[in-house]
Amino acid sequence: MRTIAMIRRVLTELLRDKRTLALMFAAPLLILTLMYFLFQGANNINADIAVQSVDTDLVSAMKIDGLHIHEVNGTAADDNTETHARKVIRDNDYAGFLSQSDDSLTLTLAGADQSQSGLILQSLTTAQTKLSAKAASATIASQAAALKQLQSTVAELTTQLQAIQAASPGAAASQAQSSAGTDAQAPSSQQTAGAAPSSVTVKYLYGSEDSTFFDTLVPIMMGFVIFFFVFLISGIGLLHERTTGTLNRLLATPIRKREIIFGYLVGYGIVAIVQTAVVVGYTLVVFKTQILGSLWNVVLLNLMIAGAALTLGLLVSSFAATEFQMMQFIPIIVIPQIFFSGIIPVESMPGWLQAVAHAMPLYWGSRGMSDVVVKGASLAQIAPNLGVLLAFILVFLGLNLVVMRKYRRV
């Protein structure tokens, strides 16, 4: 009976907590629905490649779903072809550049996205296989025609020799040698026109052929780890002070509202700075991550990500009555961030999901982190990402001030 009473007590408390019930049933459905739309288009990989002086048959054979081919001017024999390829990739954000010189191909891959590089390599390999098979078929057909013609010629010569031999045996031998020497050269005129270029040189603008998908994920996961833990610690920490009465006792002192708010921000901000240094240092030492850009840009981006997570965590904590309820906001606030951070290419998502991705702070942070770590972007190039993150921080801070006056009586 006591066990039944305990069960009844637990269920009664859950039924009274409408917010917990809503999150328990609504959050899983939200995550499942989001994953359905995200992974439905996950296989729709798109890549842009520039081609210069490449055989038209090869370009036509390379056309597959998701690969967009762009013709560029110039000749592959130019001395600055490699420099030109790198410039075209950087200026247009292409995934690759393909040029041809005589029977040799040079493929320069951006290397920032392994899935795009794989799509280009697959299309080039498939195109070469198609052209090689087509050339082989043409060669076989040409050889068959030449062999048939040779057989017809031999039969005709045999008939002539028999007739000449019957008339004059000596003249027959001389005529046979002359005819054989003339017609023996017929098969040597065969050509293998239409064959694919046999030599392919692959170069990488970012990374190398040894780069793995994990190398692409490192900057994304670095930002997510910082975002997640700063959000969680700041939200639960302030909520704990409110539920235990520490905040109310603090309000009894002469301290001002703004001093309390910015005190929390700076205090947790110092923790975020230390955490950022630890995470960045760990990835550099343990994972041997190669950062092509400035390390200070990486630290700056992580601090901006931490600032967005800090202000968002303080804001969300105002809607939770207990630490348990704060944890329940993670599936709604934090998990969608990782989906839109770049693990799944945003370009492959439906248009409305791309708009949702742009409303996520971690999208801008991870995008800037990838540009710095993988592409070596400068401070000026990541300035738009920093500006958007700063806008998120200011908006969350303003909402936090409004909500704290209403719910926390600060």
C-alpha positions as CSV (number, residue, x, y, z in Angstrom):
1,M,0.0,0.0,0.0
2,R,2.9,2.4,0.7
3,T,4.3,1.7,-2.7
4,I,1.0,2.5,-4.3
5,A,0.8,5.7,-2.3
6,M,4.2,6.7,-3.5
7,I,3.3,6.0,-7.1
8,R,0.1,8.0,-6.7
9,R,2.1,10.9,-5.2
10,V,4.6,10.9,-8.1
11,L,1.9,10.8,-10.7
12,T,-0.1,13.5,-9.0
13,E,2.9,15.9,-8.9
14,L,3.5,15.3,-12.6
15,L,-0.1,15.9,-13.5
16,R,0.0,19.2,-11.5
17,D,3.1,20.3,-13.4
18,K,1.6,21.2,-16.8
19,R,4.8,22.6,-18.1
20,T,6.7,19.3,-17.5
21,L,4.0,17.3,-19.1
22,A,4.0,19.5,-22.2
23,L,7.7,19.3,-22.5
24,M,7.8,15.5,-22.0
25,F,5.4,14.9,-24.9
26,A,6.0,18.0,-27.1
27,A,9.8,18.0,-27.1
28,P,10.3,14.4,-28.5
29,L,7.7,15.1,-31.2
30,L,9.5,18.4,-32.1
31,I,12.9,16.7,-32.3
32,L,11.6,13.8,-34.4
33,T,9.8,16.1,-36.8
34,L,12.9,18.3,-37.2
35,M,15.1,15.3,-37.8
36,Y,12.6,14.0,-40.5
37,F,12.9,17.2,-42.5
38,L,16.6,17.5,-41.9
39,F,17.7,14.0,-42.9
40,Q,15.1,13.9,-45.8
41,G,17.4,16.2,-47.7
42,A,20.7,15.2,-46.2
43,N,21.6,13.2,-49.3
44,N,21.0,16.1,-51.6
45,I,24.7,17.2,-51.8
46,N,25.3,20.2,-54.0
47,A,28.7,21.3,-55.3
48,D,30.0,23.9,-57.7
49,I,33.0,23.3,-59.9
50,A,34.7,25.6,-62.4
51,V,36.2,24.1,-65.6
52,Q,38.7,25.7,-67.8
53,S,39.8,24.3,-71.3
54,V,38.3,20.9,-70.5
55,D,37.1,18.7,-73.4
56,T,33.4,19.2,-73.9
57,D,32.8,15.4,-74.0
58,L,34.3,15.1,-70.5
59,V,32.3,18.0,-69.2
60,S,29.1,16.5,-70.5
61,A,29.9,13.2,-69.0
62,M,30.6,14.8,-65.6
63,K,27.0,16.2,-65.3
64,I,25.3,14.4,-62.4
65,D,22.6,15.5,-59.9
66,G,23.9,18.0,-57.5
67,L,27.0,19.0,-59.4
68,H,26.9,22.5,-61.0
69,I,29.6,23.1,-63.6
70,H,30.7,26.7,-64.5
71,E,32.9,27.5,-67.5
72,V,35.7,30.0,-66.9
73,N,37.9,31.8,-69.4
74,G,41.6,31.2,-69.9
75,T,43.8,28.4,-71.1
76,A,45.3,25.6,-69.0
77,A,48.7,26.4,-70.4
78,D,49.0,29.7,-68.5
79,D,51.8,29.9,-66.0
80,N,49.4,31.1,-63.3
81,T,46.8,28.4,-63.7
82,E,47.2,27.2,-60.1
83,T,47.0,30.7,-58.7
84,H,44.0,31.4,-60.9
85,A,42.3,28.2,-59.7
86,R,42.7,29.1,-56.0
87,K,41.4,32.6,-56.7
88,V,38.3,31.3,-58.5
89,I,37.6,28.9,-55.7
90,R,38.0,31.6,-53.0
91,D,36.1,34.3,-54.8
92,N,33.1,32.2,-55.8
93,D,33.1,29.7,-52.9
94,Y,33.4,26.8,-55.4
95,A,34.2,23.3,-54.3
96,G,36.7,22.7,-57.1
97,F,38.5,23.8,-60.2
98,L,39.3,21.5,-63.2
99,S,41.6,22.4,-66.0
100,Q,43.1,20.4,-68.9
101,S,46.4,20.7,-70.7
102,D,46.9,18.3,-73.6
103,D,46.1,14.8,-72.2
104,S,46.5,15.9,-68.5
105,L,43.9,17.0,-66.1
106,T,44.5,19.1,-62.9
107,L,41.8,19.1,-60.3
108,T,42.0,21.6,-57.4
109,L,39.6,20.8,-54.6
110,A,38.6,23.3,-51.9
111,G,38.7,20.5,-49.3
112,A,36.5,22.4,-46.9
113,D,33.6,19.9,-47.3
114,Q,34.5,16.3,-47.7
115,S,31.1,15.4,-49.1
116,Q,31.4,18.0,-51.9
117,S,34.9,16.8,-52.7
118,G,33.7,13.2,-52.9
119,L,30.9,14.3,-55.2
120,I,33.4,15.9,-57.6
121,L,35.8,13.0,-57.5
122,Q,32.9,10.6,-58.2
123,S,31.6,12.6,-61.1
124,L,35.1,12.8,-62.7
125,T,35.8,9.1,-62.2
126,T,32.4,8.2,-63.7
127,A,33.0,10.5,-66.7
128,Q,36.4,9.0,-67.4
129,T,34.9,5.5,-67.2
130,K,32.1,6.4,-69.6
131,L,34.5,8.0,-72.1
132,S,37.0,5.1,-71.8
133,A,34.2,2.6,-72.4
134,K,33.0,4.7,-75.4
135,A,36.5,4.8,-76.9
136,A,36.9,1.1,-76.4
137,S,33.7,0.4,-78.2
138,A,34.7,2.7,-81.0
139,T,38.1,0.9,-81.2
140,I,36.5,-2.5,-81.3
141,A,34.0,-1.5,-84.0
142,S,36.9,0.0,-86.0
143,Q,39.0,-3.1,-85.6
144,A,36.0,-5.3,-86.6
145,A,35.4,-3.3,-89.7
146,A,39.1,-3.4,-90.6
147,L,39.2,-7.1,-90.1
148,K,36.1,-7.6,-92.2
149,Q,37.7,-5.5,-95.0
150,L,40.9,-7.5,-94.7
151,Q,39.1,-10.7,-95.0
152,S,37.3,-9.5,-98.1
153,T,40.6,-8.3,-99.5
154,V,42.3,-11.7,-98.8
155,A,39.4,-13.5,-100.5
156,E,39.6,-11.2,-103.5
157,L,43.4,-11.7,-103.7
158,T,43.1,-15.4,-103.4
159,T,40.7,-15.5,-106.3
160,Q,43.1,-13.3,-108.4
161,L,46.1,-15.4,-107.5
162,Q,44.4,-18.5,-108.5
163,A,43.5,-17.0,-111.9
164,I,47.0,-15.6,-112.4
165,Q,48.7,-18.9,-111.2
166,A,46.8,-20.8,-113.8
167,A,48.1,-18.4,-116.5
168,S,51.7,-17.7,-115.2
169,P,53.1,-19.1,-111.9
170,G,56.0,-16.6,-111.7
171,A,53.9,-13.6,-112.2
172,A,51.5,-14.9,-109.6
173,A,54.1,-14.9,-106.8
174,S,55.3,-11.4,-107.7
175,Q,51.7,-10.1,-107.7
176,A,50.9,-11.7,-104.4
177,Q,53.9,-10.1,-102.7
178,S,53.0,-6.7,-104.1
179,S,49.4,-6.9,-103.0
180,A,50.2,-8.2,-99.5
181,G,52.6,-5.3,-98.9
182,T,50.0,-2.8,-100.0
183,D,47.1,-4.1,-98.0
184,A,49.0,-5.1,-94.8
185,Q,49.0,-1.5,-93.6
186,A,45.2,-1.2,-93.4
187,P,44.8,-2.2,-89.8
188,S,47.5,0.2,-88.5
189,S,45.4,3.3,-89.4
190,Q,43.1,2.7,-86.4
191,Q,42.8,5.5,-83.8
192,T,41.4,5.8,-80.3
193,A,39.6,9.1,-80.8
194,G,37.3,10.1,-77.9
195,A,39.4,8.6,-75.1
196,A,39.4,10.3,-71.7
197,P,42.5,12.2,-70.5
198,S,44.6,9.5,-68.8
199,S,46.5,11.7,-66.3
200,V,44.7,13.4,-63.4
201,T,46.5,15.5,-60.8
202,V,44.5,16.3,-57.6
203,K,45.4,19.2,-55.4
204,Y,43.8,20.7,-52.3
205,L,43.3,24.3,-51.5
206,Y,42.4,23.6,-47.8
207,G,43.5,20.4,-46.1
208,S,44.9,17.4,-47.9
209,E,43.9,14.0,-49.2
210,D,44.4,12.7,-45.7
211,S,41.7,15.0,-44.3
212,T,38.7,13.2,-42.8
213,F,35.1,14.2,-42.0
214,F,36.2,14.6,-38.4
215,D,38.5,17.5,-39.4
216,T,35.4,19.3,-40.7
217,L,33.5,18.6,-37.5
218,V,36.2,19.8,-35.1
219,P,35.4,23.6,-35.3
220,I,31.7,22.9,-35.2
221,M,31.9,20.6,-32.2
222,M,34.2,23.1,-30.4
223,G,31.6,25.8,-30.6
224,F,28.8,23.5,-29.7
225,V,30.5,22.2,-26.5
226,I,31.1,25.8,-25.3
227,F,27.6,26.8,-26.2
228,F,26.0,23.8,-24.4
229,F,27.8,24.0,-21.1
230,V,27.7,27.8,-20.8
231,F,24.0,27.7,-21.4
232,L,23.5,24.9,-18.9
233,I,25.7,26.2,-16.1
234,S,24.5,29.9,-16.3
235,G,20.9,29.0,-16.5
236,I,20.9,26.5,-13.7
237,G,23.2,28.6,-11.5
238,L,21.0,31.6,-11.6
239,L,17.9,29.5,-11.2
240,H,19.4,27.9,-8.1
241,E,20.0,31.3,-6.5
242,R,16.5,32.4,-7.2
243,T,14.8,29.2,-5.9
244,T,17.0,29.1,-2.7
245,G,16.2,32.7,-1.9
246,T,19.7,34.0,-2.4
247,L,18.5,36.5,-5.0
248,N,15.8,37.9,-2.7
249,R,18.3,38.4,0.1
250,L,20.6,40.2,-2.5
251,L,17.8,42.5,-3.4
252,A,17.6,43.7,0.2
253,T,21.0,45.3,-0.2
254,P,21.5,48.8,-1.8
255,I,22.9,47.1,-5.0
256,R,21.2,48.3,-8.3
257,K,19.4,46.2,-10.8
258,R,21.9,46.7,-13.6
259,E,24.8,45.9,-11.2
260,I,23.1,42.5,-10.4
261,I,22.5,41.6,-14.0
262,F,26.0,42.6,-15.3
263,G,27.6,41.0,-12.2
264,Y,26.1,37.7,-13.3
265,L,27.2,38.2,-16.9
266,V,30.7,39.1,-16.0
267,G,31.0,36.4,-13.4
268,Y,29.8,33.6,-15.7
269,G,31.7,35.3,-18.5
270,I,35.0,34.7,-16.7
271,V,34.1,31.0,-16.4
272,A,33.3,31.0,-20.1
273,I,36.7,32.5,-21.0
274,V,38.5,29.8,-19.0
275,Q,36.4,27.1,-20.6
276,T,37.1,28.5,-24.0
277,A,40.8,28.4,-23.4
278,V,40.6,24.8,-22.1
279,V,38.6,23.6,-25.1
280,V,40.7,25.3,-27.7
281,G,43.9,24.1,-26.1
282,Y,42.6,20.6,-25.9
283,T,41.7,20.4,-29.6
284,L,45.1,21.7,-30.6
285,V,47.1,19.4,-28.4
286,V,45.1,16.2,-28.4
287,F,43.4,16.3,-31.8
288,K,46.3,18.0,-33.5
289,T,43.9,20.3,-35.2
290,Q,45.5,22.6,-37.8
291,I,44.2,26.1,-37.7
292,L,44.9,27.9,-41.0
293,G,43.7,31.2,-39.6
294,S,44.5,33.2,-36.5
295,L,44.2,31.5,-33.2
296,W,42.9,34.8,-31.7
297,N,40.0,34.8,-34.2
298,V,39.1,31.3,-33.0
299,V,39.2,32.5,-29.4
300,L,37.1,35.6,-30.2
301,L,34.5,33.5,-32.0
302,N,34.2,31.1,-29.1
303,L,33.9,34.0,-26.6
304,M,31.0,35.4,-28.7
305,I,29.4,32.0,-28.8
306,A,29.7,31.8,-25.1
307,G,28.2,35.2,-24.7
308,A,25.2,34.2,-26.7
309,A,24.8,31.0,-24.7
310,L,25.2,32.9,-21.4
311,T,22.5,35.6,-22.2
312,L,20.2,32.9,-23.6
313,G,20.7,30.6,-20.6
314,L,19.8,33.5,-18.2
315,L,16.8,34.3,-20.3
316,V,15.5,30.7,-20.5
317,S,16.0,30.2,-16.7
318,S,13.3,32.8,-16.0
319,F,10.7,30.4,-17.4
320,A,11.7,27.5,-15.3
321,A,10.6,26.9,-11.7
322,T,13.1,24.1,-10.9
323,E,16.4,22.8,-12.2
324,F,14.5,19.8,-13.6
325,Q,12.4,22.2,-15.7
326,M,15.6,23.9,-16.9
327,M,17.0,20.6,-18.1
328,Q,13.8,20.1,-20.1
329,F,14.5,23.2,-22.2
330,I,17.6,21.5,-23.6
331,P,15.8,19.5,-26.3
332,I,14.0,22.6,-27.5
333,I,16.7,25.2,-27.3
334,V,20.1,23.4,-27.5
335,I,19.6,20.2,-29.6
336,P,18.2,22.1,-32.7
337,Q,21.4,24.3,-32.5
338,I,23.6,21.3,-33.3
339,F,21.4,20.3,-36.3
340,F,21.9,23.8,-37.9
341,S,25.5,24.2,-37.0
342,G,26.9,22.7,-40.2
343,I,26.9,18.9,-39.4
344,I,24.2,18.7,-42.0
345,P,24.9,21.0,-44.9
346,V,22.4,23.9,-44.6
347,E,22.4,24.3,-48.4
348,S,20.8,20.9,-48.8
349,M,17.8,21.8,-46.5
350,P,14.4,23.0,-47.6
351,G,14.2,26.8,-47.9
352,W,12.1,27.3,-44.8
353,L,14.6,25.3,-42.7
354,Q,17.5,27.4,-44.1
355,A,15.6,30.4,-42.7
356,V,15.3,28.7,-39.3
357,A,19.1,28.0,-39.4
358,H,19.8,31.7,-39.8
359,A,17.9,32.3,-36.6
360,M,20.3,30.1,-34.6
361,P,23.3,31.7,-32.9
362,L,25.4,28.5,-33.3
363,Y,24.9,28.6,-37.0
364,W,26.8,31.9,-37.3
365,G,29.4,30.9,-34.8
366,S,30.1,27.5,-36.3
367,R,30.2,29.0,-39.8
368,G,32.8,31.5,-38.7
369,M,34.8,28.9,-36.9
370,S,34.9,26.6,-40.0
371,D,36.1,29.6,-42.1
372,V,38.9,30.4,-39.7
373,V,40.1,26.9,-38.9
374,V,39.6,25.3,-42.4
375,K,39.9,28.2,-44.8
376,G,42.1,30.6,-42.9
377,A,39.6,33.5,-42.9
378,S,40.7,36.8,-41.6
379,L,39.0,39.0,-39.0
380,A,37.4,41.1,-41.8
381,Q,36.0,38.0,-43.4
382,I,34.4,36.8,-40.2
383,A,33.2,40.2,-39.2
384,P,29.6,39.5,-40.4
385,N,29.4,36.4,-38.2
386,L,30.7,38.4,-35.2
387,G,28.2,41.1,-35.9
388,V,25.3,38.7,-36.0
389,L,26.4,37.0,-32.7
390,L,26.7,40.4,-31.1
391,A,23.2,41.2,-32.2
392,F,22.0,38.0,-30.6
393,I,23.7,38.9,-27.4
394,L,22.2,42.4,-27.3
395,V,18.7,41.0,-28.1
396,F,18.9,38.3,-25.4
397,L,20.3,40.8,-22.9
398,G,17.4,43.2,-23.6
399,L,14.8,40.4,-23.2
400,N,16.5,39.3,-20.1
401,L,16.2,42.7,-18.5
402,V,12.5,42.8,-19.4
403,V,11.8,39.3,-18.1
404,M,13.8,39.7,-14.9
405,R,11.7,42.8,-14.0
406,K,8.5,40.9,-14.5
407,Y,9.3,37.5,-13.0
408,R,12.3,38.0,-10.7
409,R,11.3,41.4,-9.3
410,V,14.9,42.7,-9.8
